[in-house]
Amino acid sequence: MSSMPDLLNAVRSLPPLQSKEVAFEATKNLSMSDKQELARSLPDPSGTVIDKIWMMVVTGFVLVFVGAFLAMFYFTLRNLDVDKMLTVFTTVSAFLAGLLVPSPVKR
């Protein structure tokens, strides 16, 4: 049986894809508390990653906002019931307005 340093060196010498597979396999047998401890030990995502995630979320809500507005406009022209689209429109606009409110966590 190999020693721990030998195993670690062997894993470190693997290509990234194989290292990832080894890591996934190694965590399958861990208990839930060990998995949580491992997850807490990982570094936080970088600022650029967080910014990209926020941009995707905001872009998605803006697309829904514009789509709901266009649907309400179309429904109004056709004299159709706009209640459901109005609900979507106001909900999404409230979310987007909430992004402008200062964070209570940061000062």
C-alpha positions in Angstrom: 0.0 0.0 0.0 1.3 3.5 -0.9 2.0 6.1 1.7 -0.1 9.3 2.0 2.7 11.6 0.5 3.0 9.2 -2.4 -0.7 9.2 -3.1 -0.8 13.0 -2.9 2.1 13.4 -5.3 0.4 10.9 -7.7 -2.8 12.9 -7.6 -1.0 16.2 -8.1 0.8 14.9 -11.1 -2.5 14.0 -12.9 -4.0 16.2 -15.6 -6.8 18.5 -14.3 -9.7 16.3 -15.7 -8.4 13.2 -14.0 -7.7 15.1 -10.8 -11.3 16.2 -10.8 -12.5 12.6 -11.2 -10.3 11.4 -8.4 -11.7 14.2 -6.1 -15.3 13.3 -7.0 -14.7 9.6 -6.3 -12.8 10.4 -3.0 -15.8 12.4 -1.7 -18.4 9.8 -2.5 -17.7 7.8 0.7 -17.5 10.8 3.1 -20.2 11.5 5.6 -22.5 14.5 5.2 -20.6 16.4 8.0 -17.3 15.7 6.4 -18.6 16.9 3.0 -19.9 20.1 4.7 -16.5 20.6 6.4 -14.8 20.1 3.0 -17.1 22.6 1.3 -16.4 25.2 4.1 -12.7 24.8 3.6 -12.9 25.8 -0.1 -12.1 29.4 -0.9 -14.8 31.9 -1.7 -15.5 32.6 -5.4 -13.5 35.5 -6.8 -15.1 38.9 -7.4 -15.2 38.4 -11.1 -17.1 35.1 -10.7 -19.7 36.8 -8.4 -20.0 39.7 -10.8 -20.7 37.3 -13.7 -23.3 35.4 -11.7 -25.1 38.7 -10.7 -25.0 39.9 -14.3 -26.7 36.6 -15.5 -29.4 37.0 -12.8 -30.0 40.6 -13.6 -30.0 40.0 -17.3 -32.5 37.3 -16.9 -34.8 39.5 -14.9 -34.5 42.3 -17.3 -35.5 40.0 -20.2 -38.5 38.9 -18.3 -39.3 42.5 -17.5 -39.1 43.6 -21.1 -41.1 40.5 -22.2 -43.8 41.1 -19.7 -44.0 44.8 -20.8 -44.3 43.7 -24.5 -46.9 41.1 -23.7 -48.9 43.6 -21.7 -48.7 46.0 -24.6 -49.9 43.3 -27.0 -52.7 42.2 -24.7 -53.9 45.8 -24.4 -54.0 46.3 -28.1 -56.0 43.1 -28.5 -58.3 43.9 -25.6 -57.2 40.8 -23.7 -56.9 40.2 -20.0 -53.6 41.6 -18.8 -53.9 40.7 -15.1 -51.4 37.8 -15.2 -48.9 39.8 -17.2 -49.3 42.8 -14.8 -48.5 40.5 -11.9 -45.3 39.3 -13.6 -44.4 42.8 -14.6 -44.8 44.3 -11.1 -43.0 41.4 -9.4 -40.0 41.6 -11.7 -39.9 45.4 -11.4 -40.0 45.1 -7.6 -37.0 42.8 -7.8 -35.1 45.1 -10.0 -35.9 48.1 -7.8 -34.7 46.1 -4.8 -31.3 45.9 -6.4 -31.0 49.7 -6.0 -31.6 49.6 -2.3 -28.4 49.8 -0.2 -27.4 46.6 1.5 -28.3 46.4 5.2 -25.1 44.3 5.7 -22.6 46.7 4.2 -22.2 50.2 5.6 
